[in-house]
Amino acid sequence: MARRRSRFEPNVKKNSTFTLNITSMTDMFTIMLVFLLQSYTTSDVQIIPEKDLRLPTSASMTNPTEAIKLSLTASALKIDQTKITDLDKAHFLAQDLEDKDTNFIKPLFEELDKLAKSSTDKDKAHIKEGRILLQADKDLPYATLRKVMYTASMAGFPQLKLVTMVGD
Amino acid sequence: MRRARKIKIDHNSEFELDLAPLLAVMVKLVPVLLVSSAFVQMMVIETELPQVVSEAIQRQDQQPIPTTVALEMDAKTGIRLVLNEKGQEKAETIPMKDGHFDLDLLHEKLVAVKKLHPEVFKLEISPEGSVPYDEIVKVMDVARQARDAKITFPVFDTKQGKNVETKYMFPEIIFTNMMEG
């Protein structure tokens, strides 16, 4: 009789521990891990993309190296995250430019000159060699870019690298 | 007889793997990788800026006049491809196509130039002031290497002492009109 009853009642162990089925979760994590490992870059330089700056896309496959990071948008010129000067609709303000030489941006030159002469930074390889990473918005006209390039080369930074995005 | 019954193995029992430690590792790895991975991959194009003094010296140094390839970009008329061969200038104009530079035609012309002069790696570009940065980068891209993987150019490798094939056309880009007013 007792044997027959046990066949119809579910066999519940009272003191068994509750186990979560984590197989599916592990599955998901494995996929995520693979994806993240694939997008992981070994580049030693961190370039922080600026807000409202759209980089041009290029097929270039050269990794960035340590350099002074300049960023140029239609509204501001920055070194790292510090604003150097404002721009008005992708054009430099007249007060920032030298009267005789309209390609010369005074605040940028002063800042680069300070970096080149500062006691803490001047011995760094990228400053000695004069390397600059330029992030510029893709819609900027060449005339504006040229002013930055010209001033940089005048300040002793002739090696200009243009930052581009990988894409089609 | 009794003992034999004791070691009877239940072949239908399910084998369960303990995934908890594996999960613990993944939970830690995923945030670490999330923080350090760059979702926007950025690369650089290397360019040289002519320096006032060094350029003047270089020009004097270059006694046997080398072949130079120059692109003059104008947002209205298009690209003028100037090939300077032993002091003789040959110019070709590549007109605009639908308001943009005709990159395909430019590429064809550059491949033809490179085939004639495989020793030239420098490309001098002088865009006009209103040309957008994006267009300049596109032109540089077109000039850097041949699109067709079959097209290669011979380069003399001094280490190996023989010609090596390369797909690069003009990887060294110089902005020449930087110093002009």
HADDOCK unambig.tbl for C-alpha pairs under 7 A between the chains (distance, minus, plus):
assign (segid A and resid 22 and name CA) (segid B and resid 19 and name CA) 6.94 0.50 0.50
assign (segid A and resid 26 and name CA) (segid B and resid 23 and name CA) 5.89 0.50 0.50
assign (segid A and resid 29 and name CA) (segid B and resid 26 and name CA) 6.41 0.50 0.50
assign (segid A and resid 33 and name CA) (segid B and resid 30 and name CA) 6.07 0.50 0.50
assign (segid A and resid 36 and name CA) (segid B and resid 33 and name CA) 6.06 0.50 0.50
assign (segid A and resid 36 and name CA) (segid B and resid 34 and name CA) 6.69 0.50 0.50
assign (segid A and resid 36 and name CA) (segid B and resid 37 and name CA) 6.87 0.50 0.50
assign (segid A and resid 39 and name CA) (segid B and resid 37 and name CA) 6.14 0.50 0.50
assign (segid A and resid 39 and name CA) (segid B and resid 38 and name CA) 6.73 0.50 0.50
assign (segid A and resid 39 and name CA) (segid B and resid 39 and name CA) 6.72 0.50 0.50
assign (segid A and resid 40 and name CA) (segid B and resid 37 and name CA) 4.53 0.50 0.50
assign (segid A and resid 40 and name CA) (segid B and resid 38 and name CA) 6.36 0.50 0.50
assign (segid A and resid 41 and name CA) (segid B and resid 37 and name CA) 6.30 0.50 0.50
assign (segid A and resid 41 and name CA) (segid B and resid 38 and name CA) 6.49 0.50 0.50
assign (segid A and resid 56 and name CA) (segid B and resid 134 and name CA) 5.38 0.50 0.50
assign (segid A and resid 56 and name CA) (segid B and resid 137 and name CA) 6.98 0.50 0.50
assign (segid A and resid 58 and name CA) (segid B and resid 137 and name CA) 6.85 0.50 0.50
assign (segid A and resid 58 and name CA) (segid B and resid 138 and name CA) 6.92 0.50 0.50
assign (segid A and resid 58 and name CA) (segid B and resid 141 and name CA) 6.31 0.50 0.50
assign (segid A and resid 59 and name CA) (segid B and resid 141 and name CA) 6.33 0.50 0.50
assign (segid A and resid 60 and name CA) (segid B and resid 43 and name CA) 6.46 0.50 0.50
assign (segid A and resid 60 and name CA) (segid B and resid 44 and name CA) 6.67 0.50 0.50
assign (segid A and resid 60 and name CA) (segid B and resid 45 and name CA) 6.28 0.50 0.50
assign (segid A and resid 61 and name CA) (segid B and resid 43 and name CA) 5.98 0.50 0.50
assign (segid A and resid 62 and name CA) (segid B and resid 43 and name CA) 5.53 0.50 0.50
assign (segid A and resid 62 and name CA) (segid B and resid 44 and name CA) 5.57 0.50 0.50
assign (segid A and resid 62 and name CA) (segid B and resid 45 and name CA) 6.91 0.50 0.50
assign (segid A and resid 63 and name CA) (segid B and resid 43 and name CA) 5.17 0.50 0.50
assign (segid A and resid 63 and name CA) (segid B and resid 44 and name CA) 6.20 0.50 0.50
assign (segid A and resid 64 and name CA) (segid B and resid 43 and name CA) 5.84 0.50 0.50
assign (segid A and resid 64 and name CA) (segid B and resid 44 and name CA) 5.59 0.50 0.50
assign (segid A and resid 138 and name CA) (segid B and resid 132 and name CA) 6.80 0.50 0.50
assign (segid A and resid 138 and name CA) (segid B and resid 133 and name CA) 5.12 0.50 0.50
assign (segid A and resid 138 and name CA) (segid B and resid 134 and name CA) 4.56 0.50 0.50
assign (segid A and resid 139 and name CA) (segid B and resid 132 and name CA) 5.38 0.50 0.50
assign (segid A and resid 139 and name CA) (segid B and resid 133 and name CA) 6.00 0.50 0.50
assign (segid A and resid 139 and name CA) (segid B and resid 134 and name CA) 6.28 0.50 0.50
assign (segid A and resid 140 and name CA) (segid B and resid 132 and name CA) 5.43 0.50 0.50
assign (segid A and resid 140 and name CA) (segid B and resid 133 and name CA) 5.63 0.50 0.50
assign (segid A and resid 141 and name CA) (segid B and resid 129 and name CA) 6.31 0.50 0.50
assign (segid A and resid 141 and name CA) (segid B and resid 130 and name CA) 4.98 0.50 0.50
assign (segid A and resid 141 and name CA) (segid B and resid 131 and name CA) 5.35 0.50 0.50
assign (segid A and resid 141 and name CA) (segid B and resid 132 and name CA) 4.27 0.50 0.50
assign (segid A and resid 141 and name CA) (segid B and resid 133 and name CA) 5.85 0.50 0.50
assign (segid A and resid 142 and name CA) (segid B and resid 127 and name CA) 6.96 0.50 0.50
assign (segid A and resid 142 and name CA) (segid B and resid 128 and name CA) 6.93 0.50 0.50
assign (segid A and resid 142 and name CA) (segid B and resid 129 and name CA) 4.89 0.50 0.50
assign (segid A and resid 142 and name CA) (segid B and resid 130 and name CA) 5.86 0.50 0.50
assign (segid A and resid 142 and name CA) (segid B and resid 131 and name CA) 5.46 0.50 0.50
assign (segid A and resid 142 and name CA) (segid B and resid 132 and name CA) 5.78 0.50 0.50
assign (segid A and resid 142 and name CA) (segid B and resid 133 and name CA) 5.81 0.50 0.50
assign (segid A and resid 143 and name CA) (segid B and resid 129 and name CA) 4.05 0.50 0.50
assign (segid A and resid 143 and name CA) (segid B and resid 130 and name CA) 6.28 0.50 0.50
assign (segid A and resid 146 and name CA) (segid B and resid 178 and name CA) 6.09 0.50 0.50
assign (segid A and resid 150 and name CA) (segid B and resid 178 and name CA) 5.98 0.50 0.50
assign (segid A and resid 150 and name CA) (segid B and resid 179 and name CA) 6.70 0.50 0.50
assign (segid A and resid 153 and name CA) (segid B and resid 49 and name CA) 6.63 0.50 0.50
assign (segid A and resid 153 and name CA) (segid B and resid 51 and name CA) 6.60 0.50 0.50
assign (segid A and resid 158 and name CA) (segid B and resid 48 and name CA) 6.43 0.50 0.50
assign (segid A and resid 158 and name CA) (segid B and resid 49 and name CA) 5.13 0.50 0.50
assign (segid A and resid 158 and name CA) (segid B and resid 51 and name CA) 6.92 0.50 0.50
assign (segid A and resid 159 and name CA) (segid B and resid 47 and name CA) 6.68 0.50 0.50
assign (segid A and resid 159 and name CA) (segid B and resid 48 and name CA) 5.44 0.50 0.50
assign (segid A and resid 159 and name CA) (segid B and resid 49 and name CA) 6.41 0.50 0.50
assign (segid A and resid 160 and name CA) (segid B and resid 46 and name CA) 6.42 0.50 0.50
assign (segid A and resid 160 and name CA) (segid B and resid 47 and name CA) 5.51 0.50 0.50
assign (segid A and resid 160 and name CA) (segid B and resid 48 and name CA) 6.05 0.50 0.50
assign (segid A and resid 160 and name CA) (segid B and resid 49 and name CA) 6.82 0.50 0.50
assign (segid A and resid 161 and name CA) (segid B and resid 44 and name CA) 5.84 0.50 0.50
assign (segid A and resid 161 and name CA) (segid B and resid 45 and name CA) 5.48 0.50 0.50
assign (segid A and resid 161 and name CA) (segid B and resid 46 and name CA) 4.56 0.50 0.50
assign (segid A and resid 161 and name CA) (segid B and resid 47 and name CA) 5.82 0.50 0.50
assign (segid A and resid 162 and name CA) (segid B and resid 44 and name CA) 5.24 0.50 0.50
assign (segid A and resid 162 and name CA) (segid B and resid 45 and name CA) 5.01 0.50 0.50
assign (segid A and resid 162 and name CA) (segid B and resid 46 and name CA) 6.44 0.50 0.50
assign (segid A and resid 163 and name CA) (segid B and resid 42 and name CA) 6.61 0.50 0.50
assign (segid A and resid 163 and name CA) (segid B and resid 43 and name CA) 5.79 0.50 0.50
assign (segid A and resid 163 and name CA) (segid B and resid 44 and name CA) 4.42 0.50 0.50
assign (segid A and resid 163 and name CA) (segid B and resid 45 and name CA) 6.51 0.50 0.50
assign (segid A and resid 164 and name CA) (segid B and resid 42 and name CA) 5.67 0.50 0.50
assign (segid A and resid 164 and name CA) (segid B and resid 43 and name CA) 5.29 0.50 0.50
assign (segid A and resid 164 and name CA) (segid B and resid 44 and name CA) 5.59 0.50 0.50
assign (segid A and resid 165 and name CA) (segid B and resid 41 and name CA) 6.05 0.50 0.50
assign (segid A and resid 165 and name CA) (segid B and resid 42 and name CA) 4.62 0.50 0.50
assign (segid A and resid 165 and name CA) (segid B and resid 43 and name CA) 6.02 0.50 0.50
assign (segid A and resid 166 and name CA) (segid B and resid 41 and name CA) 5.69 0.50 0.50
assign (segid A and resid 166 and name CA) (segid B and resid 42 and name CA) 5.91 0.50 0.50
assign (segid A and resid 166 and name CA) (segid B and resid 43 and name CA) 6.63 0.50 0.50
